[in-house]
Amino acid sequence: MKHGEGGKWYNNARLYSDELADEYNMREYLEEQWQNMETLFIRKIMGFSSVGLGYKMQMPIIGRVVRAAAERQIHSESHARVPKRADGHFGQVLPLEDAQHILGNLAAEPIIKNYCLCRWMQRGVKDAVCINFGQLSGVIEKLPRYIPENTKWRLDREEAIEALERQNKKGYVASVWFQPVPYINAICSCESPECGGLRLRNDFGLKTVYKAEYVIKINEDNCQGCQQCVSMCQFNALRYLPSVGRVIVDLDKCFGCGVCRHACEFDALELVPRNEVPGQAGNY
């Protein structure tokens, strides 16, 4: 299944297999990509640097050209794609349940956790919230700058699932990643705007990260208007409406991560399939 077709493409076991990775010679790509990963934050698109990129994308002609070039890089399946630019590297937001299913049943071993490059580059914070698996784990293990200090970083499946749950309850959004398409080898947990993928999506409208296969639904009878979920949402999809004394959801802004559920003590929030909600089918 293709990304954004309304099916859970990330449940295809073949996309995690060593056979697929060998078929596409993924290890060589991953070695070059991760040796140069820091340069992603200063890379150029058609000669334009990230500085002022948002303004350039608003320009009538140049903006369309730059956006089209960026999208081609992000979704590239070409044999000539460039690892230093991370061509073909994109992902999708996941709720906790789907992410745990991947780690428990689909992810190829070995499984490791490592420092989140986005958080390090954006804030100088070393936070081991990225969970990688398959051939990517072997590549990262050889790069000490990504390996957490004074903590266990090689994980079994149960440990990976527990780590992911802790991160999700802290408010970190989980996402699953091609590196590069069609090989899946990472589940990241990060925040907006620190997450490079979410920042490119929110600031520039680039489809680096797709919304989840779900949206949040509010049980009007259960909602007490405490507003705890509002502060938990990173996408401004929830807001309190004083006239009705409860929270409402802007479905167009909802990424379906489900993180807001951890803040609700009244069981007022649930995830429902995106394609079953009027106006949201295909809105990834």
N, C-alpha and C positions, 0 to 999 in steps of 0.2 A: 504494500500500500504506500502511496505517496503521502508526504507530509501535508496535513491540512485537508484530507479527504473525508474527515469525519469518522475515521477508524483509528483504533489505537495501534498505529504502526509500530510503536515501541514494544508491543507484545510479540513481535515476530522473532522467534528464537534464533533464526539464522543470522540476524543482524548483529549478534553478539559473538558469533562463532570464530574460532581461530582459522577455520577453513576459509571464511569470507575475508578475514584479515590477510591471510597469505595470498589469496587470489588477487587482491588489489595492492599487494606489497605495502601494507599499512605501516609496518614498523619503520621503514625508511622515511616515510612521510612524517610520522610522529616524532622521530628523533630530530629531524630538522625543525619541525614546528616548535617543539618545546625547548630546544636549545636557543631559539630566538623569540620565545613567547613575549618577552617584555616589549619588543619592538612593535607589537600590535597596537599599542597605545599611541604610537607616533607614526604609524604607517600612512602612506599617501594613497589617494584614490585619484587616478588620472592627473597626478602632479599636485593635487590639493592636499594639504595636511589637515589634521583634525581641528586645528585652530581656525575658528570661524566657519567650520564646515556647515553648521546649521544655517548660517546666513546664506552661504553659497547655494544650498539646496532650495532656498526660497526663491532664487533667481529664476525667471521664467524658462529660459532655454538651458543655461549652464546647469541649473538645478536638476532638470530632468535627465540630462546626460550623466551627471555625476551619480545621481540616484540609481539609474539603470546600470551603470558600471559597478557600483557597490553591490547591488543585488546579484549581479552575475558572479561576482567573487564569492559572496556568501553562500550561494546555492550551487556552486560549480560542481559538476560531475565530470569535467574534462580530464583527460589523461595528462594534460599540461598544467593542471592547477598548481599553484605556488604555495608550498608549506609555510614559508616565512610570512605570508599574508593570511595564513589559515584559511585558504579557499576551501569551500565545502564544509565549513565548521558552523553549524547552527543547531538550535534546539527547540524544546517545547516545555512550557511550565507543566508541572505535575502536582496533583494532590499527594499527600503522604501515603495513602493506601497504594496507589499505582507505583510510586517510587519504591516502596518496601517490597512489592511484588517482584519488581525487577531485580532487586538485590537478593531476594530470597530464592528466586527461581531461574532467572535468565542471565544475569551478569556472569561473564566468564572469569574464573579465578586466574591469578591472584587478585584480591581486593585490597586496596590501600586507601588511606586518607592523607591528604597533603595540603599545604598552605594554599589558600585562595589567592591567586595572582591578582585578581581584580581588587580585592580589599587591600592587598599590599601596595599596589601601584596607586590606588586612589587615596588611601589614608595612612599608609605605612604600618598597617596592622597585620601581624602574622596570626592568622586564624585558620586552623586546619579543618575546614568545612567542605572541602571537595572530596568526593569519593570516586576513585577511578578503578577500572578493572580491565581484565584482558591484557592485550599487548601494551596498552598505554601504561599499565602499572610497571611493567618491566623497564620501560623507557624512563619514567619519572624516578624510579629507584636509583638510577645512575646519575641523577642531578640533585646533589645535596641541598641546594638552595630551596627546594620545594619540600624537603622532608622535615616533618615536625620534630622538635627537640624535646627530650625528656618525656616522651609519651609513646604509647604503643601505636604504631601506624599501620602495621600489617593486620588486617581484620578478617575474622571469619564472617560468615553470612549473618549470624545472629548479632554480632558486634556492630556490623555495618548498619543493620536495620535499627538497632538501638541508638546509634550515633545520629542517624538521620532523623529519628523522632525527636531527640533532644534539640537538634537544630531547628526543626520545624516549630516546636513549641516556643522557641525563642523569637519566632517571627521571621525566620529565614525562609525564602521561597525556594522550593526544590524545582530543578529543571533537568531534563535528560538531553544529552548532546551527541550529535554525529561528530566524529573527528577522524577523517572527513566522511561525508555521506558516501556509502550506506552503512558504515561501521559505527556502532554505538559502544562507547567505552567510558562514559562519565555521567554521574549525577552530581550536580553542584547545588549548594545551598548558599544563597547570598541575599543581599538587600538592594533595593533601588534607592539611590542612583549608583551605588558602588559597583554593582554587577555590570560589566562591560556590555553584555548582551542586552540587558534590560534598558541600559542607558541609550544605546543606539536605537532601540525600538521606541522608547518614550520621547527622546529628544529629537531624533531625526526621522522617525517613521520607517526605519529599515527593519525588514523581517528577519532579524537575527534570532529572535525568540518568538515562537508562536504561543498564543493563549492555549490554556488547557482544554481538554475535551468536555469541560464542565463550566457551569456558572453557579454562583451562590443563590440560594433561595431562602427567603426569610419567612418563618412561621409567625404570622401576625398575632396569633393568640398567645404565643410564648414570649415574644419580644417584650421586655420590660423597659426599654428605652434607656438602659444603663450606659450606652455608648462605648463600652469597652472594646467592642469589635471595630468601631470607627478608627480608633487610634492604632489598631493592629494592621489595618489595610494600607498597603504601600502604593496602591494605585488610585486612591481617592474614589473608590467605587461605592463606599458606604458613607451615608451622612444621616444625622439625626434631624427629624422633621418635628419641630415643636407642636405644630397644629394637630398632629395625630399622636404625639407622644411616643414615637417609636422610630426605629432606623429603617431607611429605605435603601435599595441598591440600584445603582446605575449599571445596567447590564452591559452597556457598550464599553464601560471601563473595566469591568470585572475580568480578571485573568484566570479565574477558576482555581487558584492555588489552594484554597480552603484553609489558609493559615488563620483567618479570622475566627474560625470555629473554636480554636483553643481559648479565646478570650470570653466566650459566652458560657455563662453558668446556668442558662435557662433552656438549653437545647433548642434555640430558635433558628439556628443556621444549619443548612444542609446543602450538599452539592447535588446538582441534577445535570443530566447530559445536555450539553450545549445545543445539540441538534434537535432536542425536543422542546426548546424554548422559542416561541415565535420571535422572529427577527434576529436570532442568534445563530441559526444554522449557517455554517460556513464562515462565521465571523471569527477568524483566527488571527 
